[in-house]
C-alpha cells in the first residue's frame, strides 16, 4: 500500500461541542506526526448524552460517557477513541489500550457566578448563607459542603453551554465547572473564582485527554504514543492507580492533585470524603516519576488505613 492509499485515521468521539473540540485537537496532533494520513471524526451518542435528567451517580456511574465510544473502536467503525480522562473508568476494557495522553490543560475547578456578583464575591467565604450551587459531581458537592455546610447543593446536567444558560436564567446562584472546559470553548469571559486545593481537589485525570485504540493495532498505538506528554502521563497514571486501588468509580467523592517538583519527584495528594462532606481523610505521597502506578497504590493504601474504604462503601 502506498502512502496515498493509506486509509484515514478515524476518531470516535461524543458529539458535544467540548468533545468535538477535544477530537479536533487530537486530529491536529495526528496531522503533525502523520501528515500523509487523512483524519475523520466518527460521532457517537452515549447514554450520558441521551439522558440529561437523571443524576450521573444513579446511571450506573462508570462508563456512561465512554462505553458506546469504546464500542465504536472495538467493532471497527473507528481506529481510536478520545475521552475526557476523568470520565474513563480505570478498569481496562478487553481489547483496548490507553495509548496516548497529550499534555493536560489547567486542572482546577471554578465557581461560576452571575456577572452581577463581580466585585462583591472574591472567594467561597463571601457567598451568602444558603447559596444554591449547581453541580452534578459528588466530589464537588462533598468538598463544598466540607468547607461550607450551609450551602445548598442542586443537581445540574447538560453541556457547558446549557449549564451557563441555567445560571443566567436564575435557576442557580452559582455553578461549578472545570476551568479547562471553559477555556477550550472560549467561554472564560464569565466571572469565575478558581478553586484550588485544599478547598477543592480536582478529579482523577481532570483536564487530561485519554486516547484508546485496539490492543492489536500496533500501528495506531505507535502513532498515539508519539502524542503523549511524559509528565502528564506520569501524573495521570499515579492518579488512576490510586482510584483503581480504592475500587472507587470516576464519580466517587475522591479528589487528587499531582505535581512534579524541581527535584523531578512526583508528589500526589488525595482526599476521600463522605457524601455530606462531614468526614474527610487525606494522604500525601512522594516518589519517582518512573514508578507512578506504585505511588498511586501507596496513596490508596494510606487512604484506606485512614478510613477511606468506610466512606466509599457508604457512597456505594
Buried (B, 14 or more C-beta within 10 A) or exposed (E): EEEEEEEEBBBBBBEBBBBBBBBBBBBEBBBEEBEEBEBEBBBBEBBBBEBEEBEBBEBEBBBBBBBBBBBBBBEEEBBBBBBBBBBBBBEEBEBBBBBBBBBBBBBBBBBBBBEEBEEEBEEBEEBEEEBBBBBBBBBBBBBBBBBBEEBEBBBBBBBBEEBBEBBEEEBBBBBBBBBBBBBBBEBBEBBBBEBEBBBBBBBBBBBBBBBBBBBEBEEBBEBBBEBBBEBBBBBBBBBBBBBBBBBBBBBBBBBBBBEBEEEEEBBBBBBBBBBBBEBBBBBEBEBEBEBBBBBBBBBBBBBBEBBBBEBBEEBE
